[in-house]
């Protein structure tokens, strides 16, 4: 079964960036699920962020 949410480390790996870059560039723009100290990021939020952040090249 495919994952619906990812940890910060998994999300960073999925986007091809460091956790530090994820914290700086992605986390302010995505909704997350918090349960105690656990932070889960919905895969759909990462996909939405990537789509919105993509630029066209000429």
JORABEL-V755163 format. One record per residue. N is the residue number from 1. RES is the residue in one small letter. SS is DSSP state (2 for helix, 1 for strand, 0 for the rest). D_LAST is the distance of its C-alpha to the last C-alpha in Angstrom with 1 decimal. Layout:
n & res & ss & d_last
N & RES & SS & D_LAST
N & RES & SS & D_LAST
//
This chain:
n & res & ss & d_last
1 & x & 0 & 38.2
2 & x & 0 & 34.7
3 & x & 0 & 34.6
4 & x & 0 & 34.2
5 & x & 1 & 34.0
6 & x & 1 & 33.2
7 & x & 0 & 34.7
8 & x & 2 & 32.7
9 & x & 2 & 32.8
10 & x & 2 & 31.7
11 & x & 2 & 28.9
12 & x & 2 & 27.6
13 & x & 2 & 27.9
14 & x & 2 & 26.1
15 & x & 2 & 23.1
16 & x & 0 & 23.2
17 & x & 0 & 24.4
18 & x & 0 & 27.7
19 & x & 2 & 30.2
20 & x & 2 & 29.9
21 & x & 2 & 26.2
22 & x & 2 & 26.9
23 & x & 2 & 29.6
24 & x & 2 & 27.5
25 & x & 2 & 24.2
26 & x & 2 & 25.1
27 & x & 2 & 28.8
28 & x & 2 & 28.7
29 & x & 2 & 26.4
30 & x & 0 & 28.1
31 & x & 0 & 31.6
32 & x & 1 & 33.9
33 & x & 1 & 37.4
34 & x & 1 & 40.0
35 & x & 1 & 43.4
36 & x & 0 & 45.4
37 & x & 0 & 43.4
38 & x & 1 & 41.2
39 & x & 1 & 37.6
40 & x & 1 & 35.8
41 & x & 1 & 32.2
42 & x & 1 & 31.6
43 & x & 2 & 29.0
44 & x & 2 & 27.7
45 & x & 2 & 27.2
46 & x & 2 & 25.0
47 & x & 2 & 23.0
48 & x & 2 & 22.7
49 & x & 2 & 21.7
50 & x & 2 & 19.0
51 & x & 2 & 17.5
52 & x & 2 & 17.8
53 & x & 2 & 16.3
54 & x & 0 & 13.2
55 & x & 0 & 9.8
56 & x & 0 & 6.7
57 & x & 0 & 3.8
58 & x & 0 & 0.0
//
